[in-house]
Amino acid sequence: AVARRVHLPGFVEERDKAALISGADGLLYPSLYEGFGFPIVEAQLCGTPVLCADSSSLPEVAGAGALLVDATDTEALATAIERLVTDEGLRSRLVDAGRVNAQRFTWERAAEQVLSALEAVGNGRR
């Protein structure tokens, strides 16, 4: 039964990501180390509920828009996955909070922050 519902697609072309993520019941991202976590924001923008690890940068990136779990605790992970796919109220809250959270991350805002940092360095501030 699980094999019919869980898809491990491997590499996904950029043009196919939004359709794949939008059609998913959820994004499971139990990564133990991430520099940022773009897939979380992509899923949130697509209105897909997110379950991710409670470590590394992921809680900061996910904000209130994800169910966080200790990715090294397989029982907790299994319980969280079950909650994600069966609890409609939780799913709805995660989708709403995820859409709000994802708005924090725009290329314009990133460019403004990089420019501000460069200006600060150029003016001798840190």
LUMGU-877686 format. One record per atom (N, C-alpha, C): residue in three letters; atom name; x, y, z. Coordinates in nm, 4 decimals. Layout:
residues N
ALA CA X Y Z
...
END
This chain:
residues 126
ALA N 0.0821 -0.1196 0.0000
ALA CA 0.0000 0.0000 0.0000
ALA C 0.0860 0.1254 0.0000
VAL N 0.1923 0.1244 0.0785
VAL CA 0.2788 0.2418 0.0856
VAL C 0.3451 0.2687 -0.0485
ALA N 0.3883 0.1659 -0.1176
ALA CA 0.4571 0.1832 -0.2451
ALA C 0.3689 0.2526 -0.3487
ARG N 0.2377 0.2409 -0.3359
ARG CA 0.1481 0.3085 -0.4299
ARG C 0.1318 0.4568 -0.3975
ARG N 0.1624 0.4967 -0.2736
ARG CA 0.1397 0.6352 -0.2311
ARG C 0.2670 0.7161 -0.2136
VAL N 0.3806 0.6511 -0.1972
VAL CA 0.5068 0.7205 -0.1758
VAL C 0.5880 0.7147 -0.3043
HIS N 0.6261 0.8312 -0.3524
HIS CA 0.7032 0.8389 -0.4762
HIS C 0.8408 0.8965 -0.4459
LEU N 0.9428 0.8297 -0.4917
LEU CA 1.0802 0.8760 -0.4782
LEU C 1.1313 0.9017 -0.6194
PRO N 1.1049 1.0208 -0.6726
PRO CA 1.1296 1.0460 -0.8144
PRO C 1.2743 1.0648 -0.8545
GLY N 1.3636 1.0822 -0.7580
GLY CA 1.5016 1.1119 -0.7971
GLY C 1.5082 1.2530 -0.8532
PHE N 1.5959 1.2748 -0.9500
PHE CA 1.6116 1.4085 -1.0083
PHE C 1.4829 1.4500 -1.0790
VAL N 1.4395 1.5730 -1.0541
VAL CA 1.3191 1.6275 -1.1170
VAL C 1.3596 1.7540 -1.1924
GLU N 1.3247 1.7591 -1.3174
GLU CA 1.3521 1.8782 -1.3981
GLU C 1.2843 1.9998 -1.3350
GLU N 1.3490 2.1135 -1.3434
GLU CA 1.2963 2.2374 -1.2841
GLU C 1.1545 2.2675 -1.3336
ARG N 1.1298 2.2468 -1.4610
ARG CA 0.9987 2.2779 -1.5186
ARG C 0.8874 2.1878 -1.4641
ASP N 0.9233 2.0738 -1.4060
ASP CA 0.8236 1.9793 -1.3554
ASP C 0.8001 1.9894 -1.2046
LYS N 0.8827 2.0660 -1.1346
LYS CA 0.8757 2.0706 -0.9888
LYS C 0.7415 2.1175 -0.9348
ALA N 0.6927 2.2299 -0.9826
ALA CA 0.5696 2.2868 -0.9260
ALA C 0.4531 2.1895 -0.9386
ALA N 0.4404 2.1240 -1.0537
ALA CA 0.3301 2.0293 -1.0730
ALA C 0.3445 1.9100 -0.9798
LEU N 0.4655 1.8596 -0.9659
LEU CA 0.4887 1.7450 -0.8785
LEU C 0.4601 1.7812 -0.7329
ILE N 0.5142 1.8934 -0.6881
ILE CA 0.4954 1.9355 -0.5491
ILE C 0.3493 1.9689 -0.5216
SER N 0.2843 2.0378 -0.6133
SER CA 0.1440 2.0764 -0.5931
SER C 0.0520 1.9563 -0.5826
GLY N 0.0863 1.8479 -0.6492
GLY CA 0.0020 1.7288 -0.6459
GLY C 0.0327 1.6346 -0.5308
ALA N 0.1305 1.6698 -0.4488
ALA CA 0.1713 1.5819 -0.3389
ALA C 0.0831 1.6026 -0.2160
ASP N 0.0675 1.4969 -0.1371
ASP CA -0.0016 1.5075 -0.0083
ASP C 0.0831 1.5856 0.0903
GLY N 0.2127 1.5839 0.0700
GLY CA 0.3024 1.6569 0.1589
GLY C 0.4449 1.6437 0.1109
LEU N 0.5294 1.7328 0.1588
LEU CA 0.6722 1.7238 0.1326
LEU C 0.7375 1.6744 0.2609
LEU N 0.8062 1.5616 0.2528
LEU CA 0.8789 1.5066 0.3662
LEU C 1.0256 1.5407 0.3462
TYR N 1.0808 1.6165 0.4382
TYR CA 1.2182 1.6650 0.4226
TYR C 1.2956 1.6442 0.5529
PRO N 1.3243 1.5174 0.5856
PRO CA 1.3933 1.4877 0.7115
PRO C 1.5454 1.4970 0.6994
SER N 1.5937 1.6025 0.6388
SER CA 1.7364 1.6210 0.6171
SER C 1.8068 1.6537 0.7487
LEU N 1.9257 1.5990 0.7659
LEU CA 2.0015 1.6251 0.8884
LEU C 2.0922 1.7470 0.8764
TYR N 2.1207 1.7893 0.7531
TYR CA 2.2027 1.9084 0.7338
TYR C 2.1582 1.9796 0.6068
GLU N 2.1331 2.1064 0.6183
GLU CA 2.0955 2.1876 0.5029
GLU C 2.1612 2.3236 0.5139
GLY N 2.2012 2.3756 0.4007
GLY CA 2.2496 2.5126 0.3980
GLY C 2.1337 2.6101 0.4028
PHE N 2.0252 2.5761 0.3349
PHE CA 1.9065 2.6625 0.3371
PHE C 1.7782 2.5810 0.3408
GLY N 1.7474 2.5055 0.2402
GLY CA 1.6239 2.4274 0.2386
GLY C 1.5214 2.4798 0.1397
PHE N 1.5655 2.5085 0.0179
PHE CA 1.4749 2.5573 -0.0866
PHE C 1.3501 2.4712 -0.1063
PRO N 1.3587 2.3387 -0.1024
PRO CA 1.2377 2.2583 -0.1243
PRO C 1.1243 2.2909 -0.0267
ILE N 1.1577 2.3318 0.0932
ILE CA 1.0546 2.3689 0.1910
ILE C 0.9776 2.4903 0.1410
VAL N 1.0490 2.5926 0.1004
VAL CA 0.9846 2.7148 0.0525
VAL C 0.9075 2.6868 -0.0762
GLU N 0.9635 2.6057 -0.1646
GLU CA 0.8934 2.5705 -0.2885
GLU C 0.7616 2.5004 -0.2575
ALA N 0.7626 2.4076 -0.1640
ALA CA 0.6391 2.3377 -0.1269
ALA C 0.5390 2.4337 -0.0650
GLN N 0.5861 2.5206 0.0220
GLN CA 0.4957 2.6163 0.0851
GLN C 0.4315 2.7076 -0.0195
LEU N 0.5081 2.7510 -0.1170
LEU CA 0.4523 2.8346 -0.2240
LEU C 0.3477 2.7596 -0.3062
CYS N 0.3642 2.6282 -0.3172
CYS CA 0.2703 2.5443 -0.3936
CYS C 0.1482 2.5031 -0.3110
GLY N 0.1443 2.5406 -0.1834
GLY CA 0.0316 2.5022 -0.0996
GLY C 0.0366 2.3576 -0.0548
THR N 0.1567 2.3040 -0.0412
THR CA 0.1759 2.1659 0.0008
THR C 0.2271 2.1644 0.1440
PRO N 0.1630 2.0888 0.2323
PRO CA 0.2098 2.0841 0.3707
PRO C 0.3481 2.0209 0.3805
VAL N 0.4254 2.0682 0.4769
VAL CA 0.5650 2.0280 0.4915
VAL C 0.5882 1.9607 0.6261
LEU N 0.6644 1.8530 0.6220
LEU CA 0.7173 1.7880 0.7418
LEU C 0.8675 1.7891 0.7229
CYS N 0.9396 1.8484 0.8178
CYS CA 1.0849 1.8527 0.8024
CYS C 1.1539 1.8314 0.9363
ALA N 1.2840 1.8131 0.9286
ALA CA 1.3660 1.7919 1.0479
ALA C 1.3665 1.9177 1.1336
ASP N 1.3834 1.8953 1.2621
ASP CA 1.3899 2.0062 1.3567
ASP C 1.5338 2.0497 1.3818
SER N 1.6207 2.0254 1.2845
SER CA 1.7627 2.0555 1.3009
SER C 1.8122 2.1432 1.1870
SER N 1.9363 2.1854 1.2004
SER CA 2.0036 2.2663 1.1004
SER C 1.9261 2.3960 1.0779
SER N 1.9203 2.4428 0.9561
SER CA 1.8517 2.5680 0.9247
SER C 1.7016 2.5490 0.9023
LEU N 1.6551 2.4248 0.9003
LEU CA 1.5181 2.3968 0.8569
LEU C 1.4094 2.4610 0.9431
PRO N 1.4172 2.4601 1.0756
PRO CA 1.3113 2.5263 1.1524
PRO C 1.3023 2.6759 1.1225
GLU N 1.4166 2.7395 1.1039
GLU CA 1.4167 2.8824 1.0732
GLU C 1.3554 2.9091 0.9362
VAL N 1.3888 2.8267 0.8391
VAL CA 1.3358 2.8440 0.7043
VAL C 1.1861 2.8125 0.7007
ALA N 1.1454 2.7047 0.7661
ALA CA 1.0058 2.6598 0.7617
ALA C 0.9120 2.7482 0.8416
GLY N 0.9636 2.8144 0.9431
GLY CA 0.8782 2.8962 1.0279
GLY C 0.7665 2.8122 1.0875
ALA N 0.6493 2.8724 1.1000
ALA CA 0.5331 2.8016 1.1563
ALA C 0.4652 2.7137 1.0514
GLY N 0.5188 2.7124 0.9297
GLY CA 0.4544 2.6416 0.8200
GLY C 0.5005 2.4999 0.7984
ALA N 0.5474 2.4340 0.9037
ALA CA 0.5908 2.2952 0.8880
ALA C 0.5738 2.2203 1.0195
LEU N 0.5540 2.0923 1.0060
LEU CA 0.5548 2.0017 1.1191
LEU C 0.6999 1.9585 1.1361
LEU N 0.7587 1.9882 1.2513
LEU CA 0.8995 1.9588 1.2757
LEU C 0.9130 1.8292 1.3542
VAL N 1.0165 1.7508 1.3206
VAL CA 1.0375 1.6225 1.3856
VAL C 1.1869 1.5923 1.3932
ASP N 1.2263 1.5175 1.4934
ASP CA 1.3635 1.4704 1.5047
ASP C 1.3837 1.3630 1.3980
ALA N 1.4622 1.3950 1.2971
ALA CA 1.4794 1.3042 1.1829
ALA C 1.5573 1.1776 1.2183
THR N 1.6183 1.1744 1.3344
THR CA 1.6901 1.0535 1.3755
THR C 1.6013 0.9587 1.4556
ASP N 1.4809 1.0024 1.4873
ASP CA 1.3856 0.9213 1.5655
ASP C 1.2832 0.8626 1.4687
THR N 1.3047 0.7389 1.4258
THR CA 1.2180 0.6802 1.3228
THR C 1.0731 0.6663 1.3683
GLU N 1.0499 0.6394 1.4955
GLU CA 0.9116 0.6298 1.5438
GLU C 0.8425 0.7653 1.5387
ALA N 0.9129 0.8690 1.5823
ALA CA 0.8559 1.0043 1.5767
ALA C 0.8309 1.0457 1.4323
LEU N 0.9210 1.0092 1.3447
LEU CA 0.9059 1.0408 1.2024
LEU C 0.7835 0.9703 1.1450
ALA N 0.7670 0.8424 1.1749
ALA CA 0.6515 0.7665 1.1260
ALA C 0.5213 0.8251 1.1796
THR N 0.5194 0.8617 1.3074
THR CA 0.3996 0.9218 1.3669
THR C 0.3674 1.0553 1.3001
ALA N 0.4698 1.1357 1.2755
ALA CA 0.4498 1.2660 1.2120
ALA C 0.3982 1.2504 1.0685
ILE N 0.4494 1.1530 0.9962
ILE CA 0.4021 1.1279 0.8595
ILE C 0.2553 1.0888 0.8626
GLU N 0.2186 1.0016 0.9544
GLU CA 0.0787 0.9605 0.9661
GLU C -0.0102 1.0801 0.9975
ARG N 0.0335 1.1657 1.0894
ARG CA -0.0438 1.2866 1.1214
ARG C -0.0600 1.3755 0.9986
LEU N 0.0481 1.3908 0.9248
LEU CA 0.0454 1.4794 0.8080
LEU C -0.0564 1.4338 0.7042
VAL N -0.0676 1.3051 0.6843
VAL CA -0.1582 1.2567 0.5799
VAL C -0.3006 1.2299 0.6292
THR N -0.3221 1.2266 0.7598
THR CA -0.4570 1.1948 0.8090
THR C -0.5275 1.3101 0.8788
ASP N -0.4549 1.4075 0.9278
ASP CA -0.5145 1.5170 1.0049
ASP C -0.5390 1.6377 0.9138
GLU N -0.6624 1.6475 0.8639
GLU CA -0.6958 1.7562 0.7697
GLU C -0.6794 1.8944 0.8316
GLY N -0.7126 1.9069 0.9600
GLY CA -0.6957 2.0355 1.0275
GLY C -0.5499 2.0777 1.0316
LEU N -0.4630 1.9833 1.0641
LEU CA -0.3196 2.0107 1.0657
LEU C -0.2719 2.0485 0.9266
ARG N -0.3133 1.9721 0.8275
ARG CA -0.2729 2.0004 0.6890
ARG C -0.3140 2.1415 0.6483
SER N -0.4364 2.1779 0.6806
SER CA -0.4880 2.3101 0.6455
SER C -0.4076 2.4205 0.7146
ARG N -0.3776 2.4025 0.8428
ARG CA -0.2987 2.5021 0.9166
ARG C -0.1584 2.5151 0.8578
LEU N -0.0986 2.4012 0.8234
LEU CA 0.0362 2.4055 0.7664
LEU C 0.0378 2.4735 0.6299
VAL N -0.0631 2.4462 0.5494
VAL CA -0.0708 2.5106 0.4169
VAL C -0.0842 2.6614 0.4332
ASP N -0.1761 2.7053 0.5198
ASP CA -0.1963 2.8496 0.5399
ASP C -0.0706 2.9167 0.5956
ALA N -0.0137 2.8574 0.6997
ALA CA 0.1063 2.9148 0.7607
ALA C 0.2251 2.9082 0.6649
GLY N 0.2314 2.8037 0.5854
GLY CA 0.3398 2.7901 0.4889
GLY C 0.3351 2.8966 0.3815
ARG N 0.2165 2.9251 0.3327
ARG CA 0.2034 3.0306 0.2292
ARG C 0.2469 3.1656 0.2848
VAL N 0.2082 3.1944 0.4085
VAL CA 0.2497 3.3203 0.4720
VAL C 0.4015 3.3201 0.4908
ASN N 0.4560 3.2106 0.5422
ASN CA 0.5993 3.2016 0.5670
ASN C 0.6798 3.2194 0.4391
ALA N 0.6375 3.1577 0.3317
ALA CA 0.7134 3.1613 0.2065
ALA C 0.7274 3.3028 0.1517
GLN N 0.6369 3.3911 0.1891
GLN CA 0.6440 3.5288 0.1404
GLN C 0.7654 3.6039 0.1952
ARG N 0.8284 3.5489 0.2993
ARG CA 0.9505 3.6119 0.3528
ARG C 1.0672 3.5985 0.2564
PHE N 1.0585 3.5037 0.1645
PHE CA 1.1724 3.4700 0.0797
PHE C 1.1442 3.5094 -0.0651
THR N 1.1941 3.6262 -0.1022
THR CA 1.1835 3.6695 -0.2410
THR C 1.3241 3.7035 -0.2908
TRP N 1.3425 3.6940 -0.4206
TRP CA 1.4735 3.7291 -0.4757
TRP C 1.5002 3.8778 -0.4566
GLU N 1.3952 3.9594 -0.4605
GLU CA 1.4132 4.1029 -0.4394
GLU C 1.4654 4.1302 -0.2984
ARG N 1.4050 4.0668 -0.1993
ARG CA 1.4500 4.0854 -0.0611
ARG C 1.5933 4.0349 -0.0443
ALA N 1.6256 3.9219 -0.1054
ALA CA 1.7624 3.8692 -0.0964
ALA C 1.8617 3.9676 -0.1568
ALA N 1.8273 4.0253 -0.2712
ALA CA 1.9159 4.1219 -0.3359
ALA C 1.9339 4.2460 -0.2488
GLU N 1.8260 4.2924 -0.1868
GLU CA 1.8347 4.4085 -0.0981
GLU C 1.9263 4.3793 0.0205
GLN N 1.9172 4.2607 0.0761
GLN CA 1.9999 4.2253 0.1909
GLN C 2.1467 4.2119 0.1520
VAL N 2.1728 4.1544 0.0354
VAL CA 2.3117 4.1444 -0.0117
VAL C 2.3680 4.2839 -0.0366
LEU N 2.2907 4.3697 -0.1019
LEU CA 2.3356 4.5062 -0.1284
LEU C 2.3633 4.5798 0.0024
SER N 2.2752 4.5652 0.0982
SER CA 2.2937 4.6296 0.2287
SER C 2.4213 4.5814 0.2965
ALA N 2.4463 4.4510 0.2905
ALA CA 2.5683 4.3963 0.3513
ALA C 2.6928 4.4506 0.2800
LEU N 2.6879 4.4563 0.1458
LEU CA 2.8030 4.5079 0.0709
LEU C 2.8271 4.6548 0.1015
GLU N 2.7195 4.7323 0.1125
GLU CA 2.7322 4.8726 0.1469
GLU C 2.7921 4.8913 0.2861
ALA N 2.7485 4.8062 0.3805
ALA CA 2.8015 4.8143 0.5164
ALA C 2.9509 4.7838 0.5185
VAL N 2.9933 4.6829 0.4444
VAL CA 3.1345 4.6474 0.4371
VAL C 3.2125 4.7601 0.3688
GLY N 3.1544 4.8158 0.2630
GLY CA 3.2189 4.9240 0.1895
GLY C 3.2342 5.0498 0.2739
ASN N 3.1467 5.0682 0.3705
ASN CA 3.1545 5.1842 0.4583
ASN C 3.2339 5.1539 0.5846
GLY N 3.2947 5.0366 0.5911
GLY CA 3.3778 5.0008 0.7054
GLY C 3.3003 4.9473 0.8252
ARG N 3.1690 4.9205 0.8088
ARG CA 3.0886 4.8651 0.9188
ARG C 3.0811 4.7152 0.9008
ARG N 3.0484 4.6472 1.0063
ARG CA 3.0291 4.5015 0.9982
ARG C 2.9030 4.4648 1.0665
END
